[in-house]
Amino acid sequence: MLSTVYTGNVHAVRLKRSSAFAKPLAFFFPSSHRFSPVAARQPQFSPKQIAAAMNVSESSVKRWCDNGTIPVIKTAGGHRRITLDSLQAFVSGGDRCLIRPELLGLPPLAIQRETRIEGSSDPLSENFRHALAEGDESLCRDLMQQKIASGATRSEAAEALITDAMHGFGEAWDCNTLDVYQERRGCDIAMRLIYELRSEIPAPGGSAPVAIGGAPEGDPYQLPTMLVELALREVGWNATSLGNDLPMESFIQAALDYDPQMVWLSVSSVSEPGMFVAAQNQFAESLGEDVPLLIGGRALSDKLRPRLRYTAHCDSLRNLVELAAMMRLNRRSN
């Protein structure tokens, strides 16, 4: 919600084209290399095997072989064969990867391009981005704990590392350097890390004020509202994230069921501004004057925000935490 987190396009699954389609590789194995002793000692794969490992059609692989995108050697019978070196060059130099390397008898990640994720120059953040892109959950966890050990709270560590990584994921997605499976996998790892950090916080006592919140209907982003829940629990609130893509009618029902002392709305995406404004104002009116409604998120532009009803707009997670801590202190003193 209140930290700007980008998780990439969660709807469209797209296969990206390598620049090699427009310009064939500069080197190509001539016929004199067909029976090279070096090539003969390497593992060799058929187009059908490569297609299965990459989850593409065999005809596509054959086309890449014939136009020089994938260097090949030929058997005595004229069949195409792709050496391990050729496969390495193709994967490392383009935007494709081996989805199932085990079909080629290769260990996971034996041949993969390294995805460059831009972001903070802080070494810890840089290592976290790389580990998340590579799916190294154990390393991500270790780096998160290092951030906390350096003096950051759990929510500060999660926001700093995950937000930075997801911004980088978004830019990599736009540049076609991040595959959809990497984005989905990274989001899943980030959510598990947040759940683990949440489990480390002692359960709120019976006197802890109740807060609920989430992302409205049409908003596909779950990480921001999870970060809000984590941050509020750290400052003593009995906070529950209701999730994302939630109709306002469900928010209203949840408010009746929970009887909260505070509600938040994380708004990262708005597809129909008019409908959102009408539904949000109806929800705010249903809460009455005694329940503060805090809103935040990158979709709440200066043009949209004046049309909404709310108690406070928070432009960062820290802003929310400070306001929530002050509200809790005031409740205890009254």
Secondary structure, DSSP 8 states (H G I E B T S, - for coil): --S------SS-------GGGTS--S----GGGTT-HHHHHS-EE-HHHHHHHHTS-HHHHHHHHHTTSS--EE-TT--EEEEHHHHHHHHHHSS---S-GGGGT--TTSS-----------HHHHHHHHHHHHT-HHHHHHHHHHHHHTT--HHHHHIIIIIHHHHHHHHHHHTT-S-HHHHHHHHHHHHHHHHHHHHTS----TTS-EEEEE-BTT----HHHHHHHHHHHHTT-EEEE--SSB-HHHHHHHHHHH--SEEEEE-S--S-HHHHHHHHHHHHHHH-SSS-EEEE-TT--TTTGGGS--SEE-SSHHHHHHHHHHHHHHHHH-
